[in-house]
């Protein structure tokens, strides 16, 4: 068994009208894969929205509420298992990027209906493989998500960005995203966004003759006053002083 895991059960959930389950907690872990539609869950102080391809993880003994909106349909697979040696802080939401979790879930669903002699051994093997794939997704997301987010922020540097949008890019819940981002960068996500805006504005200051007001707008800082405030906080000087100090007058 991988990391002390033990397969318990797997089922398919189909709802064609509004559905709601309140204040549940189980003595085992649960993994929910959304096959179609949208589900909401409130867990550990967060409200998460999960759509097709998203994976929800419910730690054992943690209260959670689940529901769908009126008129929404939902199809999901939910796996129950013990994972006594959970490797670190498991994200509450991930995305099945390559569809491998879905393949393993479907295989498990089919195998539990077969009632073959080898079914118990095979279901445990498939459960182990599924958890290994989940861990791989998790590790890859944590190693590369910062650069993914930064690249997208730079592409939208003149536009407002939100914490919810960045967490969605990473495929993580908001709270987990903030914790991991700070752990890897030493900054909160919004602090990092401000630093990226300052870097972009600095490059424009030093390589163009654009007015400060225009640079502030292009860097998504709103106005010249706000840009000056951020420069003093991040670089210890004002934009005007930085430009005059670094650009030599023509001889």
VOPAGU-2260 file (C-alpha; in pm, 1 decimal, decimal comma):
REM VOPAGU-2260
SITE   aa  ch    i         X         Y         Z
SITE  UNK   A    0       0,0       0,0       0,0
SITE  UNK   A    1     130,5     344,3     -96,2
SITE  UNK   A    2     197,1     568,0     205,0
SITE  UNK   A    3     -37,5     360,4     423,8
SITE  UNK   A    4    -336,3     393,9     189,6
SITE  UNK   A    5    -638,2     164,7     204,9
SITE  UNK   A    6    -915,3     158,8     -54,0
SITE  UNK   A    7   -1265,2     175,3      96,9
SITE  UNK   A    8   -1516,2     248,6    -181,1
SITE  UNK   A    9   -1589,0     439,0    -499,3
SITE  UNK   A   10   -1925,5     556,5    -632,2
SITE  UNK   A   11   -2075,7     772,5    -902,9
SITE  UNK   A   12   -2302,1    1063,6    -811,7
SITE  UNK   A   13   -2559,5    1193,7   -1062,4
SITE  UNK   A   14   -2784,9    1487,7    -978,6
SITE  UNK   A   15   -3027,5    1645,0   -1226,5
SITE  UNK   A   16   -3173,8    1912,2    -997,0
SITE  UNK   A   17   -3060,9    2116,7    -700,3
SITE  UNK   A   18   -2861,9    1903,2    -455,5
SITE  UNK   A   19   -2731,6    1981,5    -108,5
SITE  UNK   A   20   -2552,6    1798,6     172,4
SITE  UNK   A   21   -2477,9    1982,8     495,7
SITE  UNK   A   22   -2226,5    1938,4     778,3
SITE  UNK   A   23   -2060,6    1613,4     684,4
SITE  UNK   A   24   -1736,8    1472,1     820,4
SITE  UNK   A   25   -1601,7    1120,9     772,8
SITE  UNK   A   26   -1342,9     901,9     951,2
SITE  UNK   A   27   -1167,6     858,2     615,0
SITE  UNK   A   28   -1042,6    1073,8     326,1
SITE  UNK   A   29   -1253,7    1151,3      21,6
SITE  UNK   A   30   -1154,7    1252,7    -330,2
SITE  UNK   A   31   -1422,0    1392,9    -561,7
SITE  UNK   A   32   -1368,0    1416,3    -937,5
SITE  UNK   A   33   -1617,3    1633,2   -1125,4
SITE  UNK   A   34   -1713,6    1452,0   -1446,2
SITE  UNK   A   35   -1971,8    1707,1   -1563,6
SITE  UNK   A   36   -2141,6    2015,0   -1424,2
SITE  UNK   A   37   -2041,6    2228,3   -1126,8
SITE  UNK   A   38   -2030,0    2160,7    -753,5
SITE  UNK   A   39   -1965,0    2392,6    -460,3
SITE  UNK   A   40   -1817,3    2300,6    -124,1
SITE  UNK   A   41   -1748,9    2493,6     194,6
SITE  UNK   A   42   -1454,3    2344,9     381,3
SITE  UNK   A   43   -1187,7    2477,9     620,3
SITE  UNK   A   44   -1322,4    2832,8     589,8
SITE  UNK   A   45   -1317,9    2833,1     207,9
SITE  UNK   A   46   -1595,0    2813,1     -49,7
SITE  UNK   A   47   -1466,6    2629,5    -356,7
SITE  UNK   A   48   -1623,7    2594,9    -700,9
SITE  UNK   A   49   -1533,2    2278,7    -889,8
SITE  UNK   A   50   -1617,3    2208,8   -1254,3
SITE  UNK   A   51   -1539,1    1932,0   -1502,5
SITE  UNK   A   52   -1188,0    1796,4   -1447,6
SITE  UNK   A   53   -1146,8    1948,0   -1102,2
SITE  UNK   A   54   -1053,6    1730,7    -805,0
SITE  UNK   A   55   -1167,8    1803,3    -449,9
SITE  UNK   A   56    -989,2    1649,7    -151,0
SITE  UNK   A   57   -1167,0    1619,0     186,1
SITE  UNK   A   58    -938,7    1528,8     478,4
SITE  UNK   A   59   -1078,5    1290,3     735,9
SITE  UNK   A   60   -1282,3    1440,0    1022,2
SITE  UNK   A   61   -1311,2    1780,3     848,3
SITE  UNK   A   62   -1662,8    1925,4     821,5
SITE  UNK   A   63   -1780,8    2024,0     474,1
SITE  UNK   A   64   -2102,5    2130,6     301,7
SITE  UNK   A   65   -2170,4    2046,0     -63,9
SITE  UNK   A   66   -2429,8    2181,7    -305,8
SITE  UNK   A   67   -2521,1    2270,7    -662,2
SITE  UNK   A   68   -2709,7    2575,1    -788,8
SITE  UNK   A   69   -3076,0    2551,0    -890,8
SITE  UNK   A   70   -3109,1    2410,8   -1241,5
SITE  UNK   A   71   -2751,8    2275,5   -1250,2
SITE  UNK   A   72   -2683,1    1908,8   -1316,5
SITE  UNK   A   73   -2384,9    1729,3   -1169,3
SITE  UNK   A   74   -2197,2    1407,8   -1232,9
SITE  UNK   A   75   -1903,7    1312,2   -1014,1
SITE  UNK   A   76   -1706,4    1015,0    -888,2
SITE  UNK   A   77   -1611,8    1000,8    -523,1
SITE  UNK   A   78   -1343,1     781,4    -377,1
SITE  UNK   A   79   -1324,9     694,5      -6,3
SITE  UNK   A   80    -992,6     577,2     133,9
SITE  UNK   A   81    -756,6     588,6     429,4
SITE  UNK   A   82    -425,4     766,7     376,3
SITE  UNK   A   83    -254,8     756,8     711,9
SITE  UNK   A   84      80,9     890,2     597,3
SITE  UNK   A   85     -48,9    1187,6     399,6
SITE  UNK   A   86     265,6    1358,5     260,7
SITE  UNK   A   87     234,1    1716,2     387,1
SITE  UNK   A   88     -45,2    1965,3     337,1
SITE  UNK   A   89    -276,1    1831,4      66,6
SITE  UNK   A   90    -445,0    2098,7    -151,5
SITE  UNK   A   91    -824,0    2097,6    -123,1
SITE  UNK   A   92    -863,9    2153,5    -497,9
SITE  UNK   A   93    -657,7    2048,6    -798,3
SITE  UNK   A   94    -720,1    2000,5   -1170,8
SITE  UNK   A   95    -685,1    1669,3   -1355,1
SITE  UNK   A   96    -459,2    1828,4   -1615,1
SITE  UNK   A   97    -394,2    1520,0   -1827,8
SITE  UNK   A   98    -714,8    1325,8   -1753,5
SITE  UNK   A   99    -528,0    1041,4   -1581,5
SITE  UNK   A  100    -724,7    1066,3   -1257,8
SITE  UNK   A  101   -1044,1    1025,6   -1460,9
SITE  UNK   A  102    -911,5     714,9   -1636,1
SITE  UNK   A  103    -818,7     555,5   -1302,1
SITE  UNK   A  104   -1150,8     656,3   -1144,3
SITE  UNK   A  105   -1346,0     500,8   -1435,0
SITE  UNK   A  106   -1134,5     186,4   -1413,5
SITE  UNK   A  107   -1198,7     162,1   -1039,9
SITE  UNK   A  108   -1572,4     213,1   -1090,0
SITE  UNK   A  109   -1581,0     -65,4   -1348,3
SITE  UNK   A  110   -1369,0    -303,4   -1143,4
SITE  UNK   A  111   -1579,5    -270,1    -826,2
SITE  UNK   A  112   -1881,9    -392,7   -1026,3
SITE  UNK   A  113   -1705,2    -698,0   -1166,4
SITE  UNK   A  114   -1696,3    -909,0    -843,9
SITE  UNK   A  115   -1397,3   -1106,5    -968,2
SITE  UNK   A  116   -1171,0   -1305,2    -736,9
SITE  UNK   A  117    -886,1   -1058,5    -789,0
SITE  UNK   A  118   -1102,7    -746,9    -750,0
SITE  UNK   A  119    -987,0    -655,7    -392,5
SITE  UNK   A  120    -619,0    -670,2    -487,6
SITE  UNK   A  121    -673,9    -482,2    -812,4
SITE  UNK   A  122    -885,8    -208,5    -655,6
SITE  UNK   A  123    -613,4    -147,0    -397,8
SITE  UNK   A  124    -350,9    -131,2    -673,2
SITE  UNK   A  125    -564,2     114,5    -870,8
SITE  UNK   A  126    -623,6     323,3    -559,3
SITE  UNK   A  127    -248,4     339,4    -498,8
SITE  UNK   A  128    -190,0     439,2    -861,4
SITE  UNK   A  129    -457,2     708,1    -836,8
SITE  UNK   A  130    -304,5     855,8    -520,4
SITE  UNK   A  131      40,9     845,9    -678,2
SITE  UNK   A  132     -94,0    1036,4    -980,1
SITE  UNK   A  133    -266,1    1286,5    -749,8
SITE  UNK   A  134      59,6    1340,9    -563,0
SITE  UNK   A  135     244,2    1387,1    -893,4
SITE  UNK   A  136      -7,1    1653,0   -1003,9
SITE  UNK   A  137      31,3    1823,5    -671,1
SITE  UNK   A  138     410,9    1823,5    -680,2
SITE  UNK   A  139     425,0    1951,8   -1039,8
SITE  UNK   A  140     177,1    2227,1    -960,2
SITE  UNK   A  141     375,6    2339,4    -657,8
SITE  UNK   A  142     705,1    2339,7    -847,5
SITE  UNK   A  143     586,1    2535,0   -1150,6
SITE  UNK   A  144     279,3    2734,8   -1057,5
SITE  UNK   A  145     465,8    3051,5    -951,6
SITE  UNK   A  146     613,8    3104,3   -1298,2
SITE  UNK   A  147     280,0    3024,2   -1462,0
SITE  UNK   A  148     110,7    3291,0   -1250,1
SITE  UNK   A  149     388,5    3546,0   -1304,7
SITE  UNK   A  150     379,2    3493,0   -1680,7
SITE  UNK   A  151       4,3    3550,2   -1689,5
SITE  UNK   A  152      32,9    3858,8   -1467,1
SITE  UNK   A  153     298,5    4005,8   -1697,4
SITE  UNK   A  154      68,7    3941,3   -1995,5
SITE  UNK   A  155    -206,2    4138,7   -1817,9
SITE  UNK   A  156      22,0    4392,3   -1648,6
SITE  UNK   A  157    -194,3    4693,9   -1735,0
SITE  UNK   A  158    -513,5    4525,9   -1610,8
SITE  UNK   A  159    -649,8    4459,3   -1261,5
SITE  UNK   A  160    -576,9    4108,5   -1131,5
SITE  UNK   A  161    -739,0    3933,2    -837,8
SITE  UNK   A  162    -628,8    3671,8    -588,5
SITE  UNK   A  163    -916,6    3447,2    -699,1
SITE  UNK   A  164    -797,4    3466,9   -1060,7
SITE  UNK   A  165    -440,0    3374,4    -967,8
SITE  UNK   A  166    -552,1    3083,8    -748,3
SITE  UNK   A  167    -767,2    2956,9   -1035,5
SITE  UNK   A  168    -463,9    2968,2   -1267,0
SITE  UNK   A  169    -269,8    2752,0   -1023,5
SITE  UNK   A  170    -553,2    2501,7    -986,2
SITE  UNK   A  171    -536,4    2539,5    -606,6
SITE  UNK   A  172    -776,4    2662,9    -344,3
SITE  UNK   A  173    -717,3    3026,6    -250,4
SITE  UNK   A  174    -583,4    2963,7     100,0
SITE  UNK   A  175    -346,5    2688,8     -13,0
SITE  UNK   A  176    -230,9    2902,6    -306,4
SITE  UNK   A  177    -143,2    3196,9     -78,5
SITE  UNK   A  178      44,7    2974,8     168,1
SITE  UNK   A  179     245,2    2798,7    -101,0
SITE  UNK   A  180     320,5    3119,0    -291,7
SITE  UNK   A  181     458,8    3286,4      19,0
SITE  UNK   A  182     655,6    2973,0     106,5
SITE  UNK   A  183     824,0    2963,8    -236,2
SITE  UNK   A  184     873,3    3337,7    -300,7
SITE  UNK   A  185     881,2    3502,9      41,5
SITE  UNK   A  186     596,2    3730,6     -72,9
SITE  UNK   A  187     220,4    3711,0     -82,0
SITE  UNK   A  188      78,9    3686,4    -436,7
SITE  UNK   A  189     -43,3    4048,7    -432,8
SITE  UNK   A  190     295,1    4170,7    -303,8
SITE  UNK   A  191     454,1    3987,7    -595,6
SITE  UNK   A  192     211,0    4148,9    -840,1
SITE  UNK   A  193     310,0    4493,0    -710,3
SITE  UNK   A  194     678,1    4402,4    -750,7
SITE  UNK   A  195     617,1    4287,9   -1110,3
SITE  UNK   A  196     439,5    4616,2   -1186,6
SITE  UNK   A  197     731,0    4814,5   -1042,2
SITE  UNK   A  198     979,9    4612,8   -1251,3
SITE  UNK   A  199     778,3    4676,7   -1567,3
SITE  UNK   A  200     744,1    5048,6   -1492,2
SITE  UNK   A  201    1116,5    5072,3   -1413,0
SITE  UNK   A  202    1204,0    4921,6   -1752,1
SITE  UNK   A  203     979,5    5174,2   -1927,8
SITE  UNK   A  204    1133,4    5457,6   -1728,5
SITE  UNK   A  205    1483,6    5359,7   -1832,1
SITE  UNK   A  206    1420,3    5263,2   -2194,0
SITE  UNK   A  207    1155,8    5512,8   -2311,7
SITE  UNK   A  208    1071,9    5879,8   -2280,3
SITE  UNK   A  209     707,7    5814,1   -2197,2
SITE  UNK   A  210     551,4    6050,9   -1942,2
SITE  UNK   A  211     517,4    5913,9   -1587,3
SITE  UNK   A  212     137,6    5922,7   -1612,6
SITE  UNK   A  213     142,5    5697,8   -1920,8
SITE  UNK   A  214     389,1    5456,9   -1759,8
SITE  UNK   A  215     169,9    5433,0   -1450,3
SITE  UNK   A  216    -127,7    5337,9   -1667,8
SITE  UNK   A  217      68,7    5086,4   -1874,2
SITE  UNK   A  218     199,4    4920,1   -1557,0
SITE  UNK   A  219    -147,7    4890,2   -1408,0
SITE  UNK   A  220     -73,6    5131,4   -1124,1
SITE  UNK   A  221    -364,8    5363,0   -1192,4
SITE  UNK   A  222    -197,2    5698,9   -1157,3
SITE  UNK   A  223     136,7    5870,5   -1106,1
SITE  UNK   A  224      82,3    5918,7    -732,2
SITE  UNK   A  225      26,2    5547,3    -672,6
SITE  UNK   A  226     328,2    5460,4    -886,1
SITE  UNK   A  227     547,0    5697,4    -684,7
SITE  UNK   A  228     423,4    5538,8    -361,2
SITE  UNK   A  229     507,8    5187,7    -484,8
SITE  UNK   A  230     849,6    5292,3    -613,5
SITE  UNK   A  231     944,1    5443,2    -279,3
SITE  UNK   A  232     828,7    5129,0     -98,9
SITE  UNK   A  233     998,6    4880,4    -335,0
SITE  UNK   A  234    1301,3    5074,0    -463,2
SITE  UNK   A  235    1357,5    5346,6    -204,5
SITE  UNK   A  236    1331,5    5628,5    -456,2
SITE  UNK   A  237    1077,1    5804,9    -676,5
SITE  UNK   A  238    1028,6    5729,2   -1047,9
SITE  UNK   A  239    1148,4    6076,3   -1146,4
SITE  UNK   A  240    1467,0    6051,5    -942,0
SITE  UNK   A  241    1541,3    5705,5   -1075,6
SITE  UNK   A  242    1505,0    5825,7   -1434,9
SITE  UNK   A  243    1721,3    6134,5   -1385,5
SITE  UNK   A  244    1990,4    5938,2   -1202,6
SITE  UNK   A  245    2017,0    5654,9   -1456,2
SITE  UNK   A  246    1982,5    5841,1   -1787,3
SITE  UNK   A  247    2286,6    6048,8   -1868,9
SITE  UNK   A  248    2234,5    6378,2   -2050,2
SITE  UNK   A  249    2356,5    6391,9   -2408,0
SITE  UNK   A  250    2704,8    6551,4   -2439,6
